[in-house]
Amino acid sequence: YAPVKEGVLKPNPWLTHKKRVVVATVNADDKEPMELTLINPAWMTRQINEMQQESDKKEDRYVLSRLTSSRLINPDNKPNEWEKRAISVLESQKEKEFFEHTTNSGGEQIIRYAKPLLIAKGCLNCHGNQGYEVGDVRGIIATEVHSDNLLAAKHLFQNIAYAVLGGFWFVGIVALVLFQRKLKDYFIKNRSTLLKLRENESALRDHRDHLEELVADRTRSLQTATEAAKEANDAKTRFLAHMSHEIRTPLSGVIGISNLLMSEKLTHKQSEYVEMVLSSGETLLSLINDILDFSKIEANKLELGIAEFDLLDKLDSILTILSTRFLGKDVELCLDIGSGVPRSVIGDGGRFLQIILNFAGNAAKFTETGGVRISVESAGLKDRIAVLRFKVSDTGIGISENDLPKLFTSYTQADASISSRYGGTGLGLTIAQRLIYLMGGDITVESHVGVGTAFIFTIPFPISPEQEELLAQNPMPSAMSLLHLPSVKGIRVLLADDNQVLLDSLQDQLHCWGMETETANDPQHIAQALVGAQLTGKPFQLLILDEKFQQISGGQVITQIQEEISSQQISIIMLLSLGNDEMEQETSGYRITCVKKPYGVSALFDAVMNSLFHEQFEDYYGRKQKDKTIARKRMLGSSSSFYFLVAEDNIINQIVITEMLRSHGHRCDVVPNGLRAVEAVKATHYDAVFMDCQMPEMDGYEASKAIRQFEQEAGHQRIPIIALTANATTDDRAHCLESGMDNYCSKPIREEALFAVIKQLS
């Protein structure tokens, strides 16, 4: 295009160029140059006009074409009448093309066709000063066709087509003859190649047959290896079952006798020693269970029990079990339970205990200072399903971000050095995670190196209608409704301790009960805080004091408090470490309630009630124990009394199970082997039989089969037989059922599991 300057359209220099055709190489890969024509719109218009003028001179023309417009630059290019109509229609943009078919006076058919020339963006470089915008019609291309001339051209085209077709046939025949000759020459020249291809095909067929034989051999080898692996796995399972039986049998006596001792009247020190024995037994049992449970989980054979259990008792037992791990450490073990948490829930209490023990035991292992805190809160209650959120946090060594993915990997510690320093199988967290998933829960981990770790998980637990009603009456966790007790809401408490974990746990628990708290971190601030609160008219009614402050001050803290605030009515709770009987004796002269650490929520609440409402506490404690007994009987079984036969060869286990049964009002006879058990069933009518599986003379499996045969021959009613075995695999359970037993109770025998089975007899 020619540039516009000061409104003057300058002529394009290419319009007068003598050599419009140039030779150029467009692409680097072009072998020959291409002929290109230099062109622009103005030049194209002139060329078309020149072609039209030449066409007008010929008499046999049959197609007329030219450019025209309503705003002419060249006056000689004036539109005729039908072109004017076409321009009018196309400029109005009602149509995108204009078509007309007419007949002239001589009968000749005429076809006229017009297309618009639209202004594009580049056109404005030359036509912008003429008032055009993008999309406007600058002109039209008009074409006129005369049919008579077209018919003549048609005949010409037909003759040419016939000639071309004949030429194609001739060329095709010649090409076919030449192709046949070439093909024959090709086969003659490549005969040896074809023979070689046939030989290769034969060799390939032979190799394929050999490969099939090789695959068959490999398949047989794989089957043999699979059978060997299965046999090895079965041997491993048998070994685990055997070792489990051998370890569980004496362990059952240790745990069972310890539980029986706990129900006796012992001195405080004796009770603590028994708790330590029980804790050690539970720890050993936990290790055995971890190995067996992991095998069950890998084989997808782990089953969860369904029974009502006391959630608070389970959590309190965790504190007892773990308490010995904190001896000699400057570490506090704390438990706090929020409002809306039910006292008892329905689920697998043993597995729940295993989860908490794994997390809390892991935290105790890696924490040297600070504390381990177990927190429970309600995450919602709907349709008698209580979703509980548990958090086990510590102030231990922490875990790096890179090591977090390794936490739940079997037999793996987060750091290779941890295994040698702290020990452990690396199974506890893996099993805990999978148990949570089996219970329908979820788990997350938060950790920072040098700060600590927190395991947070939720589990949905069904609850009984009684628990739902109790929660509606009172959201505080208890075995009974607290509506008839004095309220602790608004009671002001001073917490004196230098351990921040313990302070946080105490504050959260007391706030849950509606109490108001302040803290003191050293002995000097205790009396100051008490006196200051009295001067402001908001005195404290309760002081919770750690034993460390009394030891630091040589027994003078309490004396100082009594002297400086003698006019105040303040109650004192002393937090004592396990085994600190001396401090308990030192404080006996004061009105002080002592609570042993780690304390359960129930123990703390009892201490608060005893300190604040001492006169009413005895009545409260009696009602609480009565309610707990009722709840325990409801969970352990019905009030019916049964007559049992116990077939057990181990004397210690005989004592454990008979004492458990008799303590709940049941009668029982004991025999030492299966042969004596069959004789006893034939002679006496029992409500059920507890049958040990491995006994001398006749084991429990054979004895059960003999009893079933006797019942069938004599026409007697089927007597329930409950297996007692230290074997703990799914195959063992299946073996018991196949031999005619009705249920299964594994050793060590736990009271909850035993009476859950008895409850089904009611």
Residue pairs with C-beta under 8 A, 6 or more apart in sequence:
1 12
1 40
1 41
1 42
1 122
1 125
1 126
2 9
2 10
2 11
2 12
2 42
2 126
3 10
3 125
4 125
4 126
4 128
4 129
7 129
9 126
12 40
12 42
12 43
14 20
14 38
14 39
14 40
14 43
15 42
15 43
15 46
17 38
20 37
20 38
20 39
21 35
21 36
21 37
21 38
22 35
22 36
22 37
22 38
23 33
23 34
23 35
23 36
24 33
24 34
24 36
25 33
25 34
26 34
26 36
41 123
41 126
42 126
45 67
48 65
48 66
48 67
49 66
49 67
49 74
49 76
49 77
51 65
52 64
52 65
52 66
55 61
55 63
55 64
60 149
60 152
61 146
61 149
62 145
62 146
62 148
62 149
62 150
62 152
62 153
63 143
63 144
63 145
63 146
63 149
64 143
64 144
64 145
64 146
65 141
65 142
65 143
65 144
66 77
66 141
66 142
67 77
67 117
67 139
67 140
67 141
67 142
68 77
68 78
68 79
68 83
68 87
68 139
68 140
68 142
69 77
69 79
69 87
69 117
69 138
69 139
69 140
70 79
70 84
70 87
70 91
70 139
71 130
71 139
72 78
79 87
79 142
82 100
82 112
83 114
83 140
83 142
85 98
85 100
86 98
86 100
86 112
86 114
86 140
86 142
87 114
87 137
87 139
87 140
89 95
89 98
90 96
90 97
90 98
90 114
90 115
90 116
90 137
90 140
91 116
91 137
93 137
96 116
97 113
97 114
97 115
97 116
98 112
98 113
98 114
98 115
98 140
99 111
99 112
99 113
99 114
100 111
100 112
100 113
101 109
101 110
101 111
101 112
102 110
102 112
103 109
103 110
104 110
108 146
108 147
108 148
109 146
109 147
109 148
110 144
110 145
110 146
110 147
111 144
111 145
111 147
112 142
112 143
112 144
112 145
113 142
113 143
113 145
114 140
114 141
114 142
114 143
115 140
115 141
116 137
116 139
116 140
117 137
117 138
117 139
117 140
117 141
118 135
118 136
118 137
118 138
119 127
119 132
119 133
119 134
119 135
119 136
119 137
119 138
120 134
121 134
123 132
123 134
123 138
124 132
124 133
124 134
127 138
132 138
187 194
237 295
237 729
237 731
240 291
240 292
240 295
240 729
241 727
241 728
241 729
241 731
241 732
244 288
244 292
244 726
244 727
244 728
244 729
245 694
245 725
245 726
245 727
246 726
247 284
247 288
247 726
248 285
248 288
248 726
248 728
248 746
248 747
248 748
249 650
249 653
249 726
249 747
250 652
251 281
251 284
251 285
251 288
251 747
251 748
252 650
252 652
252 653
252 656
252 726
252 747
252 748
252 749
253 650
253 652
253 653
253 656
254 277
254 281
254 748
255 278
255 281
255 282
255 285
255 748
256 652
256 653
256 655
256 656
256 657
256 660
256 748
256 749
257 652
257 655
257 656
258 274
258 277
258 278
258 281
259 278
259 656
259 751
260 655
260 656
260 659
260 660
261 274
262 271
262 274
262 275
262 278
263 663
266 274
268 581
269 579
269 581
272 578
272 579
275 320
275 323
276 324
278 320
278 321
279 320
279 321
279 322
279 323
279 324
280 324
281 748
282 321
282 357
283 321
283 361
285 748
286 354
286 357
286 358
286 361
287 425
289 354
289 728
290 358
290 425
290 427
290 428
290 431
291 425
291 427
292 728
292 729
293 302
293 354
293 431
293 435
294 410
294 427
294 430
294 431
295 729
296 302
296 729
296 730
297 431
297 434
299 730
301 729
301 730
302 434
302 435
302 438
303 730
304 347
304 348
304 351
304 438
304 439
305 347
305 348
305 349
305 350
305 351
305 753
305 756
306 346
306 347
306 348
307 346
307 347
307 348
307 349
307 635
307 752
307 753
307 756
307 759
308 344
308 345
308 346
308 464
308 634
308 635
309 344
309 345
309 346
309 347
309 349
309 352
309 635
309 752
310 343
310 344
310 349
310 479
310 631
310 632
310 635
311 341
311 342
311 343
311 344
311 345
311 352
311 376
311 461
311 477
312 337
312 343
312 477
312 479
312 600
312 601
312 602
314 349
314 352
314 353
314 356
315 335
315 337
315 356
315 374
315 376
315 600
315 601
316 335
316 600
316 601
316 602
316 603
317 353
318 335
318 353
318 356
318 357
318 360
318 374
319 333
319 335
319 598
319 599
319 600
321 357
322 333
322 357
322 360
322 361
322 364
322 598
323 333
323 578
323 598
324 578
325 361
325 364
325 365
326 332
326 333
326 364
326 598
327 578
327 579
329 367
329 368
329 369
330 368
330 369
331 364
331 367
331 368
331 369
331 370
331 371
331 372
332 370
332 371
332 372
332 499
332 501
332 502
332 597
332 598
333 360
333 364
333 371
333 372
333 374
333 597
333 598
334 371
334 372
334 373
334 374
334 501
334 502
334 505
334 506
334 598
335 373
335 374
335 375
335 505
335 598
335 599
335 600
335 601
336 373
336 374
336 375
336 376
336 505
336 506
336 508
336 509
336 512
336 601
337 375
337 376
337 377
337 477
337 509
337 512
337 601
338 375
338 376
338 377
338 378
338 508
338 512
339 378
339 475
339 476
339 477
339 512
340 377
340 378
340 381
340 386
340 471
340 475
341 376
341 377
341 378
341 386
341 388
341 477
342 386
342 461
342 463
342 467
342 468
342 470
342 471
342 477
343 467
343 470
343 477
343 478
343 479
343 631
344 463
344 464
344 467
344 631
344 635
345 386
345 388
345 461
345 462
345 463
345 467
346 461
346 462
346 463
346 464
347 439
347 459
347 461
347 462
348 439
349 752
350 750
350 752
350 753
351 435
351 438
351 439
352 439
352 459
354 431
354 432
354 435
355 432
355 435
355 436
355 457
356 374
356 390
356 392
358 428
358 429
358 431
358 432
359 392
359 429
359 432
359 455
360 372
360 374
360 392
361 428
362 424
362 428
362 429
363 372
363 392
363 393
363 394
363 396
363 453
364 372
364 394
365 422
365 423
365 424
366 394
366 396
366 397
366 418
366 422
366 453
367 394
367 395
367 396
367 397
367 452
368 396
369 395
370 394
370 395
370 396
370 452
370 499
370 500
370 501
371 394
371 395
371 499
371 500
371 501
371 502
371 505
372 392
372 393
372 394
372 395
372 501
373 391
373 392
373 393
373 394
373 501
373 504
373 505
374 390
374 391
374 392
375 390
375 391
375 392
375 393
375 505
375 508
376 388
376 389
376 390
376 391
377 388
377 389
378 386
378 387
378 388
378 389
379 387
379 388
379 389
379 458
380 386
380 387
381 387
381 463
381 468
381 471
384 462
384 463
384 464
384 465
384 468
385 460
385 461
385 462
385 463
386 460
386 461
386 462
386 463
387 458
387 459
387 460
387 461
388 458
388 459
388 460
388 461
389 456
389 457
389 458
390 456
390 457
390 458
390 459
391 454
391 455
391 456
392 454
392 455
393 452
393 453
393 454
393 455
394 452
394 453
394 454
395 451
395 452
395 501
396 452
396 453
397 449
397 450
398 447
398 448
398 449
398 450
398 451
398 452
398 453
399 407
399 414
399 445
399 447
399 449
399 453
400 414
400 449
403 414
403 415
404 414
404 445
404 447
406 412
406 413
406 414
407 414
407 429
407 445
408 429
408 430
408 433
409 426
409 430
410 426
410 427
410 430
411 425
411 426
411 427
412 426
413 419
413 422
413 424
413 426
418 424
419 426
433 443
436 442
436 443
436 457
436 459
439 459
439 460
440 459
440 460
441 457
441 458
441 459
441 460
442 457
442 458
443 455
443 456
443 457
444 455
444 456
444 457
445 453
445 454
445 455
445 456
446 453
446 454
446 456
447 453
447 454
463 471
466 634
470 478
470 480
470 481
473 481
473 483
474 481
474 482
474 483
476 482
476 512
476 513
476 605
477 601
478 602
478 605
478 624
479 624
479 627
479 628
479 631
480 623
480 624
480 627
480 628
485 609
485 613
485 616
485 620
486 609
486 612
486 613
486 616
487 514
488 513
488 514
488 515
488 608
488 609
488 612
489 513
489 514
489 515
490 514
490 515
490 516
491 514
491 515
491 516
491 541
491 542
491 612
492 515
492 516
492 517
492 518
492 533
492 538
492 539
492 540
492 541
492 542
493 510
493 515
493 516
493 517
493 518
493 540
493 541
493 542
493 543
493 544
494 517
494 518
494 519
494 520
494 526
494 529
494 530
494 533
494 540
494 542
494 543
494 544
495 503
495 506
495 507
495 510
495 517
495 518
495 519
495 520
495 544
496 519
496 520
496 521
496 523
496 525
496 526
496 543
496 544
496 545
496 546
496 549
497 503
497 506
497 519
497 521
497 544
497 545
497 546
497 548
497 549
497 575
498 521
498 522
498 546
498 548
498 549
499 546
502 546
502 575
503 519
506 517
506 544
507 517
507 519
509 601
509 604
510 517
511 517
513 605
513 608
515 542
518 529
518 533
518 540
520 526
520 529
522 549
523 549
523 552
523 553
523 557
526 543
526 545
526 549
526 557
526 561
527 560
527 561
527 564
527 565
529 540
530 539
530 540
530 543
530 561
530 564
530 565
530 568
530 570
531 564
531 565
533 539
533 540
534 565
534 568
539 568
539 570
540 568
540 570
541 569
541 570
541 571
541 612
542 570
542 571
542 572
542 573
542 608
542 611
542 612
543 561
543 570
543 571
543 572
543 573
544 572
544 573
544 575
545 557
545 558
545 572
545 573
545 574
545 575
546 574
546 575
547 574
547 575
547 576
547 577
547 580
547 583
549 557
550 557
550 558
550 574
550 583
550 586
550 587
551 583
553 560
555 586
558 572
558 587
558 590
558 592
561 570
561 572
562 590
571 591
571 593
571 611
571 612
572 590
572 591
572 592
572 593
572 611
573 592
573 593
573 594
573 595
573 607
573 608
573 611
574 583
574 584
574 587
574 592
574 593
574 594
574 595
575 595
575 597
575 599
576 583
576 584
576 594
576 595
576 596
576 597
577 596
577 597
578 596
578 597
578 598
580 596
583 594
584 594
587 594
593 607
593 610
593 611
595 603
595 604
595 607
596 603
599 607
606 617
606 621
606 624
609 616
609 617
609 620
610 617
610 621
613 620
633 639
633 664
635 752
635 755
636 664
636 751
636 752
636 755
636 756
636 758
636 759
637 664
637 755
637 756
637 758
637 759
637 762
638 759
638 762
640 761
640 762
641 665
641 666
641 667
642 666
642 667
642 687
642 688
642 758
642 761
643 666
643 667
643 668
643 685
643 686
643 687
644 661
644 666
644 667
644 668
644 669
644 686
644 687
644 688
644 689
644 690
645 668
645 669
645 670
645 671
645 677
645 680
645 681
645 684
645 686
645 688
645 689
645 690
646 654
646 657
646 658
646 661
646 668
646 669
646 670
646 671
646 689
646 690
647 670
647 671
647 672
647 673
647 674
647 676
647 677
647 689
647 690
647 691
647 692
647 695
647 700
647 703
648 654
648 657
648 670
648 672
648 690
648 692
648 695
648 724
649 672
649 673
649 692
649 694
649 695
649 696
650 692
653 692
653 724
653 747
653 749
654 670
656 749
657 668
657 690
657 724
657 749
657 754
658 668
658 670
660 749
660 751
660 754
661 667
661 668
661 754
662 668
664 755
666 758
669 680
669 684
669 686
671 677
671 680
672 695
672 696
673 695
673 696
673 697
673 698
674 691
674 695
674 697
674 698
674 699
674 700
674 702
674 703
674 706
675 697
675 698
675 703
677 689
677 691
677 698
677 700
677 703
677 707
678 698
678 703
678 706
678 707
678 710
680 686
681 689
681 707
681 710
681 719
682 710
686 719
687 719
687 720
687 761
688 719
688 720
688 721
688 722
688 758
688 761
689 707
689 719
689 720
689 721
689 722
690 722
690 724
690 745
691 700
691 703
691 704
691 721
691 722
691 723
691 724
691 741
692 700
692 724
692 725
693 699
693 700
693 701
693 723
693 724
693 725
693 727
693 732
693 736
694 700
694 725
694 726
695 703
698 706
700 723
700 724
700 725
700 736
700 739
700 741
701 735
701 736
701 739
702 739
704 721
704 736
704 739
704 740
704 741
705 739
705 740
707 719
707 721
707 740
708 718
708 740
710 716
711 717
711 718
711 719
720 742
720 743
720 761
721 740
721 741
721 742
721 743
722 741
722 742
722 743
722 744
722 745
722 757
723 733
723 736
723 741
723 743
723 744
723 745
724 745
724 747
724 749
725 732
725 736
725 744
725 746
725 747
726 746
726 747
727 746
728 746
732 744
733 744
736 744
737 744
743 757
743 760
745 753
745 754
745 757
746 753
